[in-house]
């Protein structure tokens, strides 16, 4: 493929997508991802902090800078081969990039919605399920696997995956883990009640079902990363897909598998679904008769050759980073690896990364 011809414009950089030929402008100090979203073009992303690597793309022509956060998710080799992170890369003039577009997301605009808590339920000792209803009969549309931002009074955002696809009753299901010392999750865990109101922005994210394939699917969830996996699995069940699906859910102790009966019911009712829970605590695994170890190791032990599958994973950044490296080594093409990585909100990630930069003199 010949490189596109770029005409440099120092005032308004233009981004060209080599795969589709689409072009959009980037404002001063705007990241590629922000410019694409403003133009209504859906490019892959998750954490928005430069940590998870889901927004990785290839710079074909031009140059980018990282004035906000360093590209932590890029290895030295990837950087040498012109890989960039869309959520942090700011164009320095006109650029051309090779990136995946998620067409299914583009037709669903994200917007701010006021909601009311209509149900609150303790799912595990440190996980709260909450169900939100948009006010005034408003309905929100989204794709299974997407997430929303809760907008706090100070304007900061806290991301949470939506644990189902759109429902007939319009309710939005969230699974919130209590993080000790975390202001918002502590408030949800200790003080949030039915009738309280939350402002949200949704839908967000590109961790969504890919339906244009007949390949077997593997799913790997860690902790409350089960929420978007649940939404996507239930979507494929509702479609009546015959594609084999093997679901792995990893946690430290049995109580962290807070919807274990639900996941087991999928495997008992749907012939093409297999479910494997994995616990990292050996005593808990032995007591419960469950698989012991790290969840990505269990998946690889069962599926050492990943060349012919598609893999969805969601969970904490450490799990995502380990899985991404090992799965690609096992033959999984990167364009068939879909993942969602949240542990910290973007502003918290930003503060941590800036702290690291100060410590290391970056």
One Martini backbone bead per residue (centre of mass of N, CA, C, O) as a GRO file, in nm:
protein
  362
    1UNK     BB    1   0.094   0.037   0.025
    2UNK     BB    2   0.066   0.355  -0.028
    3UNK     BB    3   0.138   0.651   0.080
    4UNK     BB    4   0.003   0.923   0.185
    5UNK     BB    5  -0.048   1.249   0.106
    6UNK     BB    6   0.090   1.521   0.289
    7UNK     BB    7  -0.021   1.839   0.408
    8UNK     BB    8   0.114   2.072   0.588
    9UNK     BB    9  -0.048   2.195   0.905
   10UNK     BB   10   0.028   2.382   1.178
   11UNK     BB   11  -0.263   2.457   1.283
   12UNK     BB   12  -0.424   2.192   1.145
   13UNK     BB   13  -0.414   1.886   1.199
   14UNK     BB   14  -0.416   1.586   1.002
   15UNK     BB   15  -0.589   1.275   1.002
   16UNK     BB   16  -0.505   0.959   0.850
   17UNK     BB   17  -0.669   0.666   0.742
   18UNK     BB   18  -0.544   0.409   0.557
   19UNK     BB   19  -0.783   0.199   0.537
   20UNK     BB   20  -1.024   0.435   0.458
   21UNK     BB   21  -0.938   0.759   0.420
   22UNK     BB   22  -0.997   0.907   0.656
   23UNK     BB   23  -1.055   1.246   0.787
   24UNK     BB   24  -0.916   1.458   1.056
   25UNK     BB   25  -0.905   1.703   1.291
   26UNK     BB   26  -0.668   1.865   1.520
   27UNK     BB   27  -0.632   2.019   1.786
   28UNK     BB   28  -0.465   2.177   2.007
   29UNK     BB   29  -0.349   1.923   2.212
   30UNK     BB   30  -0.488   1.688   2.070
   31UNK     BB   31  -0.573   1.382   2.053
   32UNK     BB   32  -0.649   1.138   1.841
   33UNK     BB   33  -0.894   1.032   1.995
   34UNK     BB   34  -1.041   1.301   2.042
   35UNK     BB   35  -1.066   1.376   1.741
   36UNK     BB   36  -1.225   1.126   1.652
   37UNK     BB   37  -1.470   1.162   1.839
   38UNK     BB   38  -1.549   1.444   1.729
   39UNK     BB   39  -1.585   1.301   1.428
   40UNK     BB   40  -1.727   1.007   1.470
   41UNK     BB   41  -1.477   0.809   1.527
   42UNK     BB   42  -1.405   0.466   1.599
   43UNK     BB   43  -1.156   0.394   1.824
   44UNK     BB   44  -0.963   0.222   2.018
   45UNK     BB   45  -1.036   0.186   2.380
   46UNK     BB   46  -1.005   0.245   2.751
   47UNK     BB   47  -0.832   0.396   2.994
   48UNK     BB   48  -0.692   0.682   2.891
   49UNK     BB   49  -0.366   0.657   3.026
   50UNK     BB   50  -0.140   0.467   2.869
   51UNK     BB   51  -0.153   0.150   2.990
   52UNK     BB   52  -0.313  -0.088   2.820
   53UNK     BB   53  -0.303  -0.075   2.474
   54UNK     BB   54  -0.584  -0.070   2.306
   55UNK     BB   55  -0.484   0.204   2.125
   56UNK     BB   56  -0.308   0.080   1.925
   57UNK     BB   57  -0.090   0.206   1.664
   58UNK     BB   58   0.031   0.316   1.337
   59UNK     BB   59   0.283   0.518   1.217
   60UNK     BB   60   0.326   0.619   0.882
   61UNK     BB   61   0.310   0.944   0.912
   62UNK     BB   62   0.487   1.153   1.092
   63UNK     BB   63   0.422   1.309   1.421
   64UNK     BB   64   0.445   1.256   1.783
   65UNK     BB   65   0.338   1.343   2.112
   66UNK     BB   66   0.373   1.332   2.501
   67UNK     BB   67   0.250   1.571   2.718
   68UNK     BB   68   0.109   1.393   2.941
   69UNK     BB   69   0.177   1.079   2.894
   70UNK     BB   70   0.349   0.817   2.886
   71UNK     BB   71   0.392   0.520   2.686
   72UNK     BB   72   0.366   0.253   2.885
   73UNK     BB   73   0.241   0.027   2.668
   74UNK     BB   74   0.518   0.058   2.525
   75UNK     BB   75   0.767  -0.076   2.379
   76UNK     BB   76   1.064  -0.027   2.237
   77UNK     BB   77   0.999  -0.188   1.981
   78UNK     BB   78   0.728  -0.052   1.913
   79UNK     BB   79   0.842   0.233   1.885
   80UNK     BB   80   1.046   0.164   1.657
   81UNK     BB   81   0.770   0.063   1.487
   82UNK     BB   82   0.556   0.311   1.519
   83UNK     BB   83   0.404   0.301   1.773
   84UNK     BB   84   0.091   0.415   1.918
   85UNK     BB   85  -0.114   0.612   2.144
   86UNK     BB   86  -0.417   0.755   2.100
   87UNK     BB   87  -0.472   0.875   2.403
   88UNK     BB   88  -0.170   1.049   2.389
   89UNK     BB   89  -0.129   1.131   2.101
   90UNK     BB   90   0.011   1.428   1.950
   91UNK     BB   91   0.006   1.597   1.679
   92UNK     BB   92   0.286   1.709   1.456
   93UNK     BB   93   0.096   1.749   1.242
   94UNK     BB   94   0.055   1.567   0.986
   95UNK     BB   95  -0.101   1.236   0.973
   96UNK     BB   96  -0.057   0.874   0.945
   97UNK     BB   97  -0.266   0.584   1.020
   98UNK     BB   98  -0.291   0.250   1.160
   99UNK     BB   99  -0.631   0.155   1.237
  100UNK     BB  100  -0.890   0.047   1.409
  101UNK     BB  101  -1.232   0.020   1.335
  102UNK     BB  102  -1.559   0.068   1.509
  103UNK     BB  103  -1.848   0.077   1.351
  104UNK     BB  104  -2.069  -0.006   1.568
  105UNK     BB  105  -2.018   0.266   1.748
  106UNK     BB  106  -2.072   0.526   1.568
  107UNK     BB  107  -2.409   0.529   1.595
  108UNK     BB  108  -2.353   0.592   1.915
  109UNK     BB  109  -2.404   0.840   2.108
  110UNK     BB  110  -2.272   1.025   2.357
  111UNK     BB  111  -2.419   1.110   2.684
  112UNK     BB  112  -2.592   1.288   2.919
  113UNK     BB  113  -2.735   1.133   3.222
  114UNK     BB  114  -2.998   1.106   3.442
  115UNK     BB  115  -3.012   0.910   3.746
  116UNK     BB  116  -3.159   0.632   3.933
  117UNK     BB  117  -3.163   0.442   4.211
  118UNK     BB  118  -3.340   0.112   4.226
  119UNK     BB  119  -3.087  -0.077   4.307
  120UNK     BB  120  -2.923  -0.255   4.588
  121UNK     BB  121  -2.653  -0.508   4.597
  122UNK     BB  122  -2.482  -0.756   4.755
  123UNK     BB  123  -2.244  -0.973   4.595
  124UNK     BB  124  -2.007  -0.908   4.794
  125UNK     BB  125  -1.813  -0.795   5.041
  126UNK     BB  126  -1.680  -0.584   4.788
  127UNK     BB  127  -1.959  -0.594   4.608
  128UNK     BB  128  -2.173  -0.377   4.421
  129UNK     BB  129  -2.498  -0.369   4.303
  130UNK     BB  130  -2.629  -0.146   4.050
  131UNK     BB  131  -2.941   0.020   3.949
  132UNK     BB  132  -3.028   0.224   3.672
  133UNK     BB  133  -3.255   0.504   3.593
  134UNK     BB  134  -3.359   0.700   3.374
  135UNK     BB  135  -3.497   0.995   3.357
  136UNK     BB  136  -3.796   1.077   3.213
  137UNK     BB  137  -3.794   0.814   3.017
  138UNK     BB  138  -3.521   0.776   2.942
  139UNK     BB  139  -3.294   0.628   2.698
  140UNK     BB  140  -3.027   0.399   2.669
  141UNK     BB  141  -2.771   0.326   2.439
  142UNK     BB  142  -2.586   0.013   2.382
  143UNK     BB  143  -2.314  -0.202   2.393
  144UNK     BB  144  -2.190  -0.477   2.477
  145UNK     BB  145  -1.911  -0.378   2.701
  146UNK     BB  146  -1.961  -0.111   2.773
  147UNK     BB  147  -1.927   0.213   2.926
  148UNK     BB  148  -1.928   0.443   3.204
  149UNK     BB  149  -1.957   0.770   3.349
  150UNK     BB  150  -1.927   0.907   3.652
  151UNK     BB  151  -2.031   1.227   3.766
  152UNK     BB  152  -1.900   1.438   3.966
  153UNK     BB  153  -1.920   1.733   4.139
  154UNK     BB  154  -1.610   1.810   4.035
  155UNK     BB  155  -1.610   1.660   3.729
  156UNK     BB  156  -1.524   1.392   3.770
  157UNK     BB  157  -1.444   1.060   3.657
  158UNK     BB  158  -1.604   0.723   3.674
  159UNK     BB  159  -1.548   0.407   3.560
  160UNK     BB  160  -1.806   0.164   3.435
  161UNK     BB  161  -1.916  -0.127   3.361
  162UNK     BB  162  -2.160  -0.280   3.180
  163UNK     BB  163  -2.349  -0.584   3.276
  164UNK     BB  164  -2.521  -0.529   3.010
  165UNK     BB  165  -2.746  -0.499   2.797
  166UNK     BB  166  -3.008  -0.381   2.677
  167UNK     BB  167  -3.319  -0.325   2.836
  168UNK     BB  168  -3.657  -0.315   2.856
  169UNK     BB  169  -3.644  -0.140   3.139
  170UNK     BB  170  -3.363   0.045   3.114
  171UNK     BB  171  -3.154  -0.075   3.286
  172UNK     BB  172  -2.839  -0.023   3.471
  173UNK     BB  173  -2.563  -0.233   3.525
  174UNK     BB  174  -2.345  -0.251   3.815
  175UNK     BB  175  -2.003  -0.328   3.933
  176UNK     BB  176  -1.875  -0.239   4.260
  177UNK     BB  177  -1.567  -0.202   4.396
  178UNK     BB  178  -1.419  -0.181   4.700
  179UNK     BB  179  -1.181   0.075   4.768
  180UNK     BB  180  -0.969   0.140   4.993
  181UNK     BB  181  -0.977   0.496   4.996
  182UNK     BB  182  -1.201   0.527   4.793
  183UNK     BB  183  -1.423   0.766   4.769
  184UNK     BB  184  -1.649   0.658   4.578
  185UNK     BB  185  -1.663   0.354   4.657
  186UNK     BB  186  -1.720   0.414   4.954
  187UNK     BB  187  -1.988   0.555   4.906
  188UNK     BB  188  -2.131   0.324   4.766
  189UNK     BB  189  -2.089   0.114   5.000
  190UNK     BB  190  -2.201   0.309   5.252
  191UNK     BB  191  -2.434   0.540   5.118
  192UNK     BB  192  -2.577   0.434   4.890
  193UNK     BB  193  -2.919   0.473   4.769
  194UNK     BB  194  -3.223   0.441   4.708
  195UNK     BB  195  -3.290   0.744   4.508
  196UNK     BB  196  -3.041   0.821   4.411
  197UNK     BB  197  -2.832   1.039   4.212
  198UNK     BB  198  -2.680   1.007   3.877
  199UNK     BB  199  -2.434   1.116   3.665
  200UNK     BB  200  -2.390   1.029   3.318
  201UNK     BB  201  -2.167   0.891   3.063
  202UNK     BB  202  -2.298   0.761   2.747
  203UNK     BB  203  -2.135   0.554   2.566
  204UNK     BB  204  -1.827   0.366   2.615
  205UNK     BB  205  -1.618   0.216   2.417
  206UNK     BB  206  -1.476  -0.101   2.229
  207UNK     BB  207  -1.591  -0.348   2.403
  208UNK     BB  208  -1.723  -0.554   2.162
  209UNK     BB  209  -1.894  -0.740   1.961
  210UNK     BB  210  -1.795  -0.983   1.715
  211UNK     BB  211  -1.998  -1.107   1.428
  212UNK     BB  212  -1.778  -1.158   1.169
  213UNK     BB  213  -1.764  -1.470   1.279
  214UNK     BB  214  -1.674  -1.842   1.346
  215UNK     BB  215  -1.496  -1.838   1.575
  216UNK     BB  216  -1.375  -1.916   1.849
  217UNK     BB  217  -1.427  -1.823   2.201
  218UNK     BB  218  -1.250  -1.633   2.442
  219UNK     BB  219  -1.272  -1.570   2.802
  220UNK     BB  220  -1.129  -1.313   3.030
  221UNK     BB  221  -1.160  -1.265   3.383
  222UNK     BB  222  -1.109  -1.008   3.645
  223UNK     BB  223  -1.317  -0.986   3.866
  224UNK     BB  224  -1.509  -0.711   3.760
  225UNK     BB  225  -1.445  -0.797   3.458
  226UNK     BB  226  -1.711  -0.964   3.433
  227UNK     BB  227  -1.923  -0.759   3.341
  228UNK     BB  228  -1.864  -0.733   3.025
  229UNK     BB  229  -1.857  -1.035   2.972
  230UNK     BB  230  -2.146  -1.090   3.046
  231UNK     BB  231  -2.272  -0.911   2.826
  232UNK     BB  232  -2.148  -1.064   2.581
  233UNK     BB  233  -2.242  -1.350   2.638
  234UNK     BB  234  -2.548  -1.284   2.647
  235UNK     BB  235  -2.557  -1.193   2.357
  236UNK     BB  236  -2.477  -1.466   2.222
  237UNK     BB  237  -2.702  -1.628   2.344
  238UNK     BB  238  -2.937  -1.461   2.218
  239UNK     BB  239  -2.839  -1.528   1.919
  240UNK     BB  240  -2.757  -1.844   1.902
  241UNK     BB  241  -2.480  -1.929   1.898
  242UNK     BB  242  -2.235  -2.194   1.787
  243UNK     BB  243  -1.995  -2.089   1.907
  244UNK     BB  244  -1.741  -2.148   2.086
  245UNK     BB  245  -1.727  -2.102   2.456
  246UNK     BB  246  -1.465  -1.993   2.681
  247UNK     BB  247  -1.476  -1.926   3.033
  248UNK     BB  248  -1.272  -1.714   3.237
  249UNK     BB  249  -1.243  -1.678   3.605
  250UNK     BB  250  -1.051  -1.466   3.807
  251UNK     BB  251  -0.926  -1.502   4.150
  252UNK     BB  252  -0.844  -1.530   4.481
  253UNK     BB  253  -1.132  -1.590   4.597
  254UNK     BB  254  -1.447  -1.718   4.604
  255UNK     BB  255  -1.604  -1.448   4.673
  256UNK     BB  256  -1.510  -1.304   4.395
  257UNK     BB  257  -1.726  -1.506   4.263
  258UNK     BB  258  -2.027  -1.345   4.261
  259UNK     BB  259  -2.149  -1.519   3.981
  260UNK     BB  260  -2.116  -1.834   3.968
  261UNK     BB  261  -2.398  -1.953   3.906
  262UNK     BB  262  -2.441  -1.812   3.641
  263UNK     BB  263  -2.198  -1.925   3.485
  264UNK     BB  264  -2.281  -2.223   3.525
  265UNK     BB  265  -2.555  -2.201   3.375
  266UNK     BB  266  -2.450  -2.165   3.096
  267UNK     BB  267  -2.304  -2.445   3.074
  268UNK     BB  268  -2.570  -2.617   3.136
  269UNK     BB  269  -2.759  -2.480   2.890
  270UNK     BB  270  -2.506  -2.445   2.687
  271UNK     BB  271  -2.325  -2.649   2.483
  272UNK     BB  272  -2.093  -2.420   2.379
  273UNK     BB  273  -2.026  -2.387   2.692
  274UNK     BB  274  -1.740  -2.304   2.896
  275UNK     BB  275  -1.644  -2.313   3.251
  276UNK     BB  276  -1.357  -2.148   3.435
  277UNK     BB  277  -1.256  -2.132   3.751
  278UNK     BB  278  -0.998  -1.920   3.919
  279UNK     BB  279  -0.755  -1.953   4.187
  280UNK     BB  280  -0.473  -1.815   4.359
  281UNK     BB  281  -0.561  -1.951   4.618
  282UNK     BB  282  -0.486  -2.264   4.718
  283UNK     BB  283  -0.682  -2.314   4.955
  284UNK     BB  284  -0.941  -2.221   4.812
  285UNK     BB  285  -0.927  -2.411   4.572
  286UNK     BB  286  -0.930  -2.676   4.732
  287UNK     BB  287  -1.194  -2.625   4.896
  288UNK     BB  288  -1.368  -2.574   4.608
  289UNK     BB  289  -1.262  -2.737   4.356
  290UNK     BB  290  -1.061  -2.548   4.199
  291UNK     BB  291  -0.871  -2.381   4.006
  292UNK     BB  292  -0.521  -2.322   4.011
  293UNK     BB  293  -0.404  -1.989   3.974
  294UNK     BB  294  -0.360  -1.824   3.686
  295UNK     BB  295  -0.574  -1.745   3.439
  296UNK     BB  296  -0.380  -1.736   3.189
  297UNK     BB  297  -0.255  -2.017   3.242
  298UNK     BB  298  -0.512  -2.182   3.212
  299UNK     BB  299  -0.576  -2.105   2.924
  300UNK     BB  300  -0.302  -2.206   2.799
  301UNK     BB  301  -0.325  -2.502   2.887
  302UNK     BB  302  -0.592  -2.545   2.707
  303UNK     BB  303  -0.471  -2.312   2.480
  304UNK     BB  304  -0.172  -2.310   2.319
  305UNK     BB  305  -0.333  -2.248   2.045
  306UNK     BB  306  -0.443  -1.914   1.908
  307UNK     BB  307  -0.483  -1.887   1.588
  308UNK     BB  308  -0.824  -1.971   1.578
  309UNK     BB  309  -0.912  -1.723   1.765
  310UNK     BB  310  -1.103  -1.529   1.997
  311UNK     BB  311  -1.024  -1.263   2.245
  312UNK     BB  312  -1.162  -1.180   2.563
  313UNK     BB  313  -1.065  -0.914   2.801
  314UNK     BB  314  -1.111  -0.840   3.166
  315UNK     BB  315  -0.930  -0.613   3.389
  316UNK     BB  316  -0.658  -0.568   3.532
  317UNK     BB  317  -0.364  -0.450   3.411
  318UNK     BB  318  -0.181  -0.694   3.484
  319UNK     BB  319  -0.351  -0.907   3.336
  320UNK     BB  320  -0.351  -0.777   3.058
  321UNK     BB  321  -0.045  -0.768   3.010
  322UNK     BB  322   0.009  -1.071   3.035
  323UNK     BB  323  -0.193  -1.173   2.827
  324UNK     BB  324  -0.098  -1.023   2.578
  325UNK     BB  325   0.184  -1.148   2.557
  326UNK     BB  326   0.113  -1.458   2.568
  327UNK     BB  327  -0.101  -1.471   2.337
  328UNK     BB  328   0.078  -1.380   2.106
  329UNK     BB  329   0.288  -1.607   2.146
  330UNK     BB  330   0.039  -1.824   2.086
  331UNK     BB  331  -0.082  -1.684   1.795
  332UNK     BB  332  -0.243  -1.428   1.846
  333UNK     BB  333  -0.386  -1.195   1.685
  334UNK     BB  334  -0.419  -0.865   1.767
  335UNK     BB  335  -0.700  -0.829   1.599
  336UNK     BB  336  -0.822  -1.075   1.815
  337UNK     BB  337  -0.775  -0.874   2.063
  338UNK     BB  338  -0.997  -0.798   2.329
  339UNK     BB  339  -0.995  -0.512   2.565
  340UNK     BB  340  -1.041  -0.430   2.921
  341UNK     BB  341  -0.901  -0.156   3.132
  342UNK     BB  342  -0.967  -0.123   3.486
  343UNK     BB  343  -0.879   0.063   3.803
  344UNK     BB  344  -0.844   0.363   3.718
  345UNK     BB  345  -0.893   0.671   3.678
  346UNK     BB  346  -0.763   0.899   3.467
  347UNK     BB  347  -0.679   1.108   3.693
  348UNK     BB  348  -0.529   0.899   3.864
  349UNK     BB  349  -0.334   0.800   3.654
  350UNK     BB  350  -0.208   1.075   3.599
  351UNK     BB  351  -0.089   1.119   3.883
  352UNK     BB  352   0.087   0.867   3.889
  353UNK     BB  353   0.255   0.921   3.630
  354UNK     BB  354   0.366   1.197   3.722
  355UNK     BB  355   0.511   1.082   3.965
  356UNK     BB  356   0.701   0.897   3.807
  357UNK     BB  357   0.833   1.115   3.635
  358UNK     BB  358   0.957   1.266   3.877
  359UNK     BB  359   1.126   1.029   3.990
  360UNK     BB  360   1.269   0.955   3.689
  361UNK     BB  361   1.304   1.214   3.502
  362UNK     BB  362   1.092   1.232   3.237
   0.00000   0.00000   0.00000
